């Protein structure tokens, strides 16, 4: 008899009616983490199963929580995880849902889409700005708003009576860097800046390092900026 909470299947995997909610609960309380269900990717590679039954038998024989004094995984243990998930969803989440207001949801949507994105962007820009200032050993100042609009410049370095423009572009980890796209998009504005202020405009790309800290992706730009400072200083 078909179960009403199963909507479809794909291979051995099943699609659940409330999958979004179930997945939220598993992630929130870490019920699917390695310390709870073992290092699944490592285990299945060690097993290299040809059929599902082979993997199932291997898991319940070799599976163990990945933590100090971790226990062996059994069918009863997996059942217990499901029971824990049910309790968390029906008692904790249900209570939380009952207390949510429409006003809170509206404010959260605005906050997430606008405020948090802006704060993250400014933090990234300021972090890279500090790294760059230390590397070129020159004061870097924030460009006036009209420069951003007219010349596509975020920051500038003043060298005598001339200026070098800096534009910082965050890029996602693993994202292909299409420098040509950015250069062409802002070419006219940057040429106008160079004609009026004497210095070139440089793109500085930032990326998140493994530690979570932002760093300069195209480090070669540091030497290019130093060379431009030297040229304008003559």
Buried (B, 14 or more C-beta within 10 A) or exposed (E): EEEEEEEEEEEEEEEBEEEEBBEBBBEEBEBBBBEBBBBBEEBEEEBEBEEEEEBBEBBBEEBEBBEEEBEEBEEEBBEEBEEBBEEBBEEEBEEEEEEEEEEEEEEEEEEEEEEEEEEEEEEBBEBBBEBBBEBBEBEBBBBEEEBBEBBBBBBBBBBEEBBBBBBBBBBEEEEEBEEEEBEEEBEEBBEBBBEEBBBBBBBBBBBBEEEEEBBBBBEEBBEEBBEBBEBBEE
